[in-house]
Amino acid sequence: MVRPPLTDEDRERGIRLGEALRAARGERSGVEVAAAAGISVETLRKIEHGRVPTPAFFTVAAIARAVDLPLDALC
């Protein structure tokens, strides 16, 4: 299965998502949030910096839960 290329809009949406998650993290360390979300620090870092513009829903949900951010706030 070939995945269609990402559009500029997809990339921008990924950047905005990362910024929202990074802001919600606040003073907590990436290590702390990644551990609470059950993901690697590198995955968290990539999502927060928009390098993974379309992360899996359950990954986003786990990060949002770890930083006490309601999912509807990300919509």
C-alpha positions as CSV (number, residue, x, y, z in Angstrom):
1,M,0.0,0.0,0.0
2,V,1.4,3.3,-1.0
3,R,0.8,6.2,1.3
4,P,-0.2,9.5,-0.4
5,P,2.3,12.3,0.1
6,L,1.6,14.8,2.8
7,T,0.3,18.2,1.9
8,D,1.5,21.5,3.3
9,E,-1.7,21.6,5.3
10,D,-0.9,18.2,6.8
11,R,2.5,19.4,7.8
12,E,1.1,22.7,9.3
13,R,-1.5,20.7,11.3
14,G,1.4,18.5,12.7
15,I,3.3,21.5,13.7
16,R,0.3,23.0,15.5
17,L,-0.4,19.7,17.2
18,G,3.2,19.6,18.4
19,E,3.1,23.1,19.7
20,A,-0.1,22.5,21.6
21,L,1.3,19.4,23.2
22,R,4.6,21.0,24.0
23,A,2.8,24.0,25.6
24,A,0.6,21.7,27.7
25,R,3.6,19.9,29.0
26,G,4.7,23.1,30.6
27,E,7.6,22.6,33.1
28,R,7.4,18.8,33.0
29,S,10.4,17.1,31.4
30,G,10.1,15.2,28.2
31,V,11.3,12.1,30.0
32,E,8.5,12.4,32.6
33,V,5.8,12.9,29.9
34,A,7.1,10.2,27.6
35,A,7.2,7.7,30.5
36,A,3.6,8.6,31.6
37,A,2.4,8.3,28.0
38,G,4.2,5.0,27.5
39,I,6.3,6.2,24.5
40,S,9.9,7.0,23.9
41,V,11.4,10.4,24.5
42,E,12.5,10.5,20.9
43,T,8.9,9.9,19.7
44,L,7.6,12.7,22.0
45,R,10.3,15.0,20.7
46,K,9.5,14.3,17.0
47,I,5.8,14.9,17.6
48,E,6.4,18.1,19.6
49,H,8.6,19.5,16.8
50,G,6.2,18.5,14.0
51,R,8.5,15.9,12.5
52,V,5.7,13.3,12.8
53,P,2.9,15.3,11.2
54,T,0.3,12.5,11.4
55,P,1.0,10.6,14.7
56,A,-1.3,7.7,15.6
57,F,-4.5,8.7,17.4
58,F,-3.7,6.5,20.5
59,T,-0.2,8.0,20.8
60,V,-1.7,11.5,20.8
61,A,-4.4,10.4,23.3
62,A,-1.7,9.0,25.6
63,I,0.4,12.2,25.5
64,A,-2.7,14.4,26.0
65,R,-3.7,12.2,29.0
66,A,-0.1,12.5,30.4
67,V,-0.2,16.3,30.3
68,D,-3.9,16.6,31.4
69,L,-5.0,18.1,28.1
70,P,-8.6,17.1,26.9
71,L,-8.6,15.7,23.4
72,D,-11.3,18.2,22.3
73,A,-8.8,21.0,23.1
74,L,-6.7,19.7,20.3
75,C,-9.5,19.8,17.7
